[in-house]
Amino acid sequence: MPEMPRLDVEKCDCCGLCVSVCPCGAIVMTNRTITIIDTEECGWCTLCELVCPSEAITCAYVIVFDEEA
């Protein structure tokens, strides 16, 4: 299974932005705690990493766009 985004719980303020942008439902909030669930549905869009104001989420993959394509 591919590597999922990582959450640094020390940095996370549980704002919920990552939950709201995750298109596959791999990030959930319960009782003001964020959890990242292993799922094959994750397409590594990196939206969770982009919207996190506390930089608590890091993704193992970098999306690179080919300008010549």
NUBAFI-357857 format. One line per 5 residues: their letters; for each residue x, y, z of C-alpha. Coordinates in pm, whole numbers, plus 50000, padded with zeros to 5 digits. Example, Ala and Ser with C-alpha at 12.3 -4.5 7.8 and 13.67 -1.06 7.14 Angstrom:
residues 2
AS	51230 49550 50780; 51367 49894 50714 $
end
This chain:
residues 69
MPEMP	50000 50000 50000; 50134 50348 49915; 50248 50573 50195; 49973 50790 50340; 50016 51154 50446 $
RLDVE	50168 51188 50793; 50018 51388 51078; 50228 51555 51347; 49984 51556 51640; 50203 51803 51829 $
KCDCC	50148 52066 51557; 49784 51983 51476; 49524 52227 51613; 49230 52019 51483; 49092 52300 51267 $
GLCVS	48938 52044 51030; 49048 52205 50703; 49222 51885 50594; 48905 51686 50658; 48700 51926 50447 $
VCPCG	48930 51906 50142; 49011 51534 50140; 48828 51395 49835; 48860 51031 49940; 48765 51053 50308 $
AIVMT	49105 50935 50434; 49115 51210 50697; 48851 51213 50970; 48786 51406 51289; 48634 51247 51596 $
NRTIT	48621 51411 51937; 48845 51697 51812; 49114 51450 51705; 49233 51417 51344; 49307 51067 51217 $
IIDTE	49448 50959 50881; 49310 50624 50768; 49507 50390 50541; 49308 50361 50221; 49380 50266 49863 $
ECGWC	49146 50548 49761; 49407 50814 49845; 49528 50970 49521; 49805 51176 49689; 49650 51503 49576 $
TLCEL	49837 51680 49863; 49541 51911 49929; 49554 51823 50298; 49916 51936 50317; 49841 52256 50125 $
VCPSE	49555 52375 50347; 49705 52288 50687; 49779 52623 50857; 50000 52462 51122; 50200 52249 50874 $
AITCA	50104 51937 51070; 50051 51724 50758; 50330 51613 50528; 50296 51404 50216; 50558 51161 50094 $
YVIVF	50492 51251 49732; 50541 51575 49544; 50309 51659 49255; 50509 51792 48957; 50335 51930 48651 $
DEEA	50502 51899 48314; 50461 52238 48146; 50540 52088 47806; 50255 51835 47816 $
end
